[in-house]
Amino acid sequence: MDWWISMPKVELHAHLNGSIRNSTLLELAKDLGEKGTIVFSDFEHVIRKNDRSLREVFKLFDLIHIVTTDHKTITRITKEVVEDFAAENVVYLELRTTPKRNDSIGMSKRSYMEAVVEGLRSVSSTSLDINFASDDPEKSLATTEKKIYVRLLLSIDRRESTAAAMETVNLALEMREMGVIGIDLSGNPTIGEWGTFLPALKFAREQGLSITLHCGEVPNPVEIQAMLDFLPGRIGHACCFQDEEWEKLKLSQIPVEICLTSNIRTETISSMDIHHFAELYKAKHPIVLCTDDSGVFSTSLSNEYAIASNTFGRYYVIMTKSYITLGLMDPKCVRDAMLSLGRAELFELAKRAVDFIYAGSRVKMELIEIFESAARTLGYY
């Protein structure tokens, strides 16, 4: 793991509230238990577990929804999440979150996002060089050796109305100078209709905001086709595509945010050896490895790269040979089926992710320099 941690990485699909540290969540839950808001014992075991079942994952999300309803907590969580990504050498992070309203404490969608921005600002007091409000690499908040660029995506929840979705887009436009660069559509994929959010998404794009969509988390051919026709900047997951959708995706060259551990834990993919990562990688389709919810799924971006290497660089070959032994695959297909996914290949995969970020050209140039410097250090050039 030390090698994967040392490699520079780009994270493009990370939900703020799903990336909370277990230790922080435990502390917050204890506090709520003492106040009588929750029964702490109902959640303690789930928080302390790493290999959570799908039912336990949903229970944890329920708890997170309860604890992330005040400004101070949001600021703290944001600071810690950025620090955690930076600690594993993530050099560029697009952090997404759904602006929340909590009338009981005077929290508006805007004040929620201001608390997030305050969390980013507070990171500058650490040993990090964080740049989040400008595309100019010179305009960062500190000057140290470890650098991380952070940009924000505001998420439209699929439970929301068209008017609420438009409110989120307008908020994103108002906060552009604070590092907000795009819009995400997410939430329970079985709720809501694509047409409800389309006016807000079209308006966002017309105003120059970048768009990413959670797409194909459940089988829904009509919606998947409509989303691909919309031509977003990126899509997330793409787990439940049929042949026609795969063909359309590959023709469009829309980059896919791949979340290996998340897809297995949520049971949208039954096993890692049939994950579509392998097929997309072989097809040279634009892909980027991501965490989704690093806290909830007990993973890290470094771990996702290690999983890709171990599964598709080694096990995938073993699996292919097993198919041949069982007579399920023609030996002539072995070369096409095998993947070469060592450190050099995954380093290049991480570097290519720079092409898919939503920040401007100056940041991309700075990131490429970081990767090229790392490549020389690691002996690739």
TORPANU-487440 format. One line per field, with one value per residue (C-alpha): x, z, y; chain; residue in one letter. Coordinates in steps of 0.2 Angstrom, whole numbers. Last residue first. Layout:
BEGIN
x (X, ...)
z (Z, ...)
y (Y, ...)
ch (A, ...)
aa (A, ...)
***
This chain:
BEGIN
x (54, 45, 58, 47, 55, 54, 36, 33, 39, 29, 13, 16, 19, 3, -6, 1, -4, -22, -23, -19, -31, -46, -55, -68, -56, -57, -40, -31, -38, -25, -12, -21, -22, -4, 1, -11, -1, 16, 11, 5, -11, -8, -25, -28, -44, -37, -22, -32, -45, -35, -37, -56, -66, -78, -69, -66, -48, -50, -62, -49, -35, -46, -49, -30, -28, -41, -34, -17, -18, -37, -40, -24, -20, -38, -39, -22, -29, -45, -35, -25, -42, -47, -59, -70, -87, -95, -79, -73, -90, -88, -70, -64, -55, -55, -61, -60, -63, -47, -58, -47, -50, -69, -70, -60, -69, -85, -84, -86, -71, -76, -92, -111, -111, -125, -122, -120, -104, -98, -102, -94, -78, -75, -80, -77, -81, -84, -78, -90, -82, -99, -96, -91, -107, -118, -111, -112, -130, -135, -127, -136, -130, -133, -116, -113, -105, -104, -105, -94, -95, -113, -119, -138, -140, -131, -143, -158, -151, -149, -166, -175, -164, -167, -158, -151, -135, -136, -131, -125, -123, -109, -111, -99, -106, -105, -121, -129, -123, -133, -148, -149, -146, -160, -172, -167, -171, -189, -187, -176, -189, -188, -184, -177, -159, -159, -148, -137, -136, -120, -117, -101, -87, -89, -72, -78, -78, -92, -103, -117, -118, -118, -132, -142, -140, -146, -161, -165, -165, -177, -189, -188, -193, -181, -181, -167, -155, -146, -128, -116, -99, -84, -66, -50, -32, -20, -2, 11, 28, 21, 16, -1, -18, -16, -16, 0, -9, -22, -38, -45, -55, -49, -30, -24, -5, -6, 4, -11, -19, -24, -37, -47, -52, -59, -70, -76, -81, -91, -99, -103, -111, -123, -126, -131, -143, -151, -147, -157, -156, -174, -175, -162, -159, -145, -134, -130, -112, -98, -79, -68, -51, -34, -17, -23, -6, -14, -13, -21, -37, -37, -34, -48, -60, -55, -58, -75, -80, -76, -85, -100, -100, -100, -114, -126, -136, -123, -127, -144, -140, -124, -135, -146, -131, -124, -141, -140, -122, -128, -141, -129, -117, -102, -85, -76, -86, -84, -98, -110, -107, -110, -126, -140, -129, -130, -149, -152, -156, -155, -142, -129, -133, -131, -113, -109, -115, -103, -88, -91, -94, -77, -68, -76, -69, -83, -82, -100, -104, -93, -97, -82, -82, -67, -52, -35, -20, -1, 8, 15, -1, -1, 18, 15, 0)
z (-87, -77, -63, -48, -46, -64, -64, -49, -58, -73, -62, -53, -70, -77, -62, -65, -83, -78, -66, -79, -91, -80, -67, -72, -72, -86, -94, -77, -76, -89, -75, -64, -78, -82, -65, -66, -81, -73, -57, -66, -75, -91, -94, -102, -112, -129, -127, -120, -135, -145, -130, -134, -118, -108, -110, -91, -93, -104, -91, -78, -89, -89, -71, -68, -79, -70, -54, -58, -66, -65, -47, -38, -49, -48, -29, -26, -36, -26, -10, -14, -17, 0, 7, 22, 12, 23, 25, 7, 0, -20, -20, -37, -52, -68, -85, -103, -115, -120, -125, -114, -99, -103, -103, -87, -77, -82, -66, -69, -58, -45, -40, -40, -47, -40, -24, -14, -7, -24, -33, -19, -19, -37, -40, -58, -64, -82, -96, -110, -126, -135, -146, -131, -121, -136, -138, -120, -119, -134, -126, -109, -95, -77, -68, -76, -60, -62, -78, -85, -95, -98, -116, -114, -126, -113, -100, -111, -116, -97, -93, -106, -102, -83, -74, -58, -55, -73, -72, -58, -68, -70, -77, -79, -76, -91, -89, -103, -94, -78, -88, -96, -79, -72, -86, -86, -68, -68, -85, -78, -66, -47, -36, -40, -42, -24, -24, -37, -51, -50, -54, -57, -54, -36, -30, -20, -35, -42, -27, -35, -50, -39, -29, -45, -49, -32, -33, -51, -43, -29, -43, -53, -38, -27, -22, -36, -25, -35, -30, -29, -36, -27, -32, -22, -28, -17, -14, -1, -1, 8, 2, 9, 3, -15, -29, -39, -47, -55, -57, -42, -27, -21, -19, -4, 0, 15, 32, 42, 44, 26, 30, 38, 22, 15, 31, 29, 11, 18, 30, 16, 7, 22, 23, 5, 7, 22, 40, 53, 66, 65, 47, 42, 23, 15, 0, -8, -8, -21, -18, -34, -28, -36, -29, -19, -11, 3, 16, 4, 4, 23, 24, 12, 22, 39, 34, 26, 41, 53, 43, 41, 60, 64, 52, 59, 51, 47, 62, 57, 39, 44, 55, 41, 29, 42, 42, 23, 24, 38, 26, 12, 24, 32, 31, 41, 57, 71, 65, 63, 81, 88, 79, 90, 105, 103, 104, 95, 100, 118, 121, 127, 111, 100, 108, 106, 88, 85, 92, 82, 66, 69, 73, 57, 47, 36, 17, 14, 20, 7, -8, -18, -37, -46, -36, -45, -39, -36, -31, -14, -7, -20, -16, 3, 0)
y (42, 29, 29, 33, 50, 53, 48, 59, 74, 70, 68, 85, 94, 86, 93, 111, 110, 104, 119, 131, 123, 125, 114, 101, 86, 74, 76, 75, 57, 53, 54, 41, 29, 32, 27, 12, 6, 9, 0, -15, -18, -28, -36, -53, -56, -51, -62, -77, -76, -90, -101, -102, -99, -109, -126, -128, -126, -111, -102, -106, -97, -82, -82, -83, -68, -58, -63, -54, -37, -36, -40, -36, -20, -14, -18, -8, 7, 7, 5, 21, 30, 25, 12, 8, 9, 22, 32, 32, 36, 36, 31, 34, 26, 36, 30, 36, 21, 12, -3, -14, -2, -2, -20, -22, -8, -17, -28, -46, -52, -40, -49, -46, -28, -16, -25, -9, -16, -22, -6, 4, -6, -3, 15, 20, 37, 35, 47, 51, 44, 46, 31, 21, 26, 23, 5, 2, 8, -4, -19, -16, -5, -8, -3, 14, 20, 39, 49, 63, 79, 76, 71, 74, 59, 48, 54, 50, 33, 29, 35, 24, 9, 9, -5, 2, 12, 16, 35, 46, 62, 74, 92, 106, 124, 136, 145, 135, 119, 125, 129, 112, 104, 114, 110, 91, 88, 84, 75, 62, 56, 54, 39, 22, 30, 36, 51, 59, 73, 82, 101, 110, 122, 128, 135, 150, 162, 151, 153, 162, 150, 135, 143, 146, 127, 122, 133, 126, 108, 115, 122, 106, 96, 86, 68, 65, 75, 89, 89, 104, 100, 108, 110, 106, 107, 98, 102, 95, 104, 120, 137, 142, 148, 146, 159, 154, 139, 151, 142, 150, 147, 130, 129, 120, 120, 108, 108, 113, 130, 131, 117, 130, 138, 121, 119, 137, 133, 118, 130, 142, 128, 125, 144, 144, 129, 137, 133, 143, 130, 123, 128, 114, 116, 105, 108, 91, 87, 84, 85, 86, 83, 85, 80, 65, 60, 49, 62, 74, 64, 63, 82, 86, 74, 82, 100, 95, 86, 100, 113, 102, 99, 117, 122, 110, 95, 82, 71, 65, 62, 52, 41, 36, 34, 21, 12, 11, 3, -9, -16, -17, -27, -18, -25, -11, -12, 1, 12, -3, -9, 9, 12, 5, 7, 26, 27, 43, 61, 58, 71, 58, 48, 63, 66, 47, 48, 63, 54, 38, 48, 57, 41, 33, 47, 55, 51, 48, 66, 74, 63, 58, 55, 64, 60, 62, 53, 55, 39, 38, 30, 16, 13, 12, 0)
ch (A, A, A, A, A, A, A, A, A, A, A, A, A, A, A, A, A, A, A, A, A, A, A, A, A, A, A, A, A, A, A, A, A, A, A, A, A, A, A, A, A, A, A, A, A, A, A, A, A, A, A, A, A, A, A, A, A, A, A, A, A, A, A, A, A, A, A, A, A, A, A, A, A, A, A, A, A, A, A, A, A, A, A, A, A, A, A, A, A, A, A, A, A, A, A, A, A, A, A, A, A, A, A, A, A, A, A, A, A, A, A, A, A, A, A, A, A, A, A, A, A, A, A, A, A, A, A, A, A, A, A, A, A, A, A, A, A, A, A, A, A, A, A, A, A, A, A, A, A, A, A, A, A, A, A, A, A, A, A, A, A, A, A, A, A, A, A, A, A, A, A, A, A, A, A, A, A, A, A, A, A, A, A, A, A, A, A, A, A, A, A, A, A, A, A, A, A, A, A, A, A, A, A, A, A, A, A, A, A, A, A, A, A, A, A, A, A, A, A, A, A, A, A, A, A, A, A, A, A, A, A, A, A, A, A, A, A, A, A, A, A, A, A, A, A, A, A, A, A, A, A, A, A, A, A, A, A, A, A, A, A, A, A, A, A, A, A, A, A, A, A, A, A, A, A, A, A, A, A, A, A, A, A, A, A, A, A, A, A, A, A, A, A, A, A, A, A, A, A, A, A, A, A, A, A, A, A, A, A, A, A, A, A, A, A, A, A, A, A, A, A, A, A, A, A, A, A, A, A, A, A, A, A, A, A, A, A, A, A, A, A, A, A, A, A, A, A, A, A, A, A, A, A, A, A, A, A, A, A, A, A, A, A, A, A, A, A, A, A, A, A, A, A, A, A, A, A, A, A, A, A)
aa (Y, Y, G, L, T, R, A, A, S, E, F, I, E, I, L, E, M, K, V, R, S, G, A, Y, I, F, D, V, A, R, K, A, L, E, F, L, E, A, R, G, L, S, L, M, A, D, R, V, C, K, P, D, M, L, G, L, T, I, Y, S, K, T, M, I, V, Y, Y, R, G, F, T, N, S, A, I, A, Y, E, N, S, L, S, T, S, F, V, G, S, D, D, T, C, L, V, I, P, H, K, A, K, Y, L, E, A, F, H, H, I, D, M, S, S, I, T, E, T, R, I, N, S, T, L, C, I, E, V, P, I, Q, S, L, K, L, K, E, W, E, E, D, Q, F, C, C, A, H, G, I, R, G, P, L, F, D, L, M, A, Q, I, E, V, P, N, P, V, E, G, C, H, L, T, I, S, L, G, Q, E, R, A, F, K, L, A, P, L, F, T, G, W, E, G, I, T, P, N, G, S, L, D, I, G, I, V, G, M, E, R, M, E, L, A, L, N, V, T, E, M, A, A, A, T, S, E, R, R, D, I, S, L, L, L, R, V, Y, I, K, K, E, T, T, A, L, S, K, E, P, D, D, S, A, F, N, I, D, L, S, T, S, S, V, S, R, L, G, E, V, V, A, E, M, Y, S, R, K, S, M, G, I, S, D, N, R, K, P, T, T, R, L, E, L, Y, V, V, N, E, A, A, F, D, E, V, V, E, K, T, I, R, T, I, T, K, H, D, T, T, V, I, H, I, L, D, F, L, K, F, V, E, R, L, S, R, D, N, K, R, I, V, H, E, F, D, S, F, V, I, T, G, K, E, G, L, D, K, A, L, E, L, L, T, S, N, R, I, S, G, N, L, H, A, H, L, E, V, K, P, M, S, I, W, W, D, M)
***
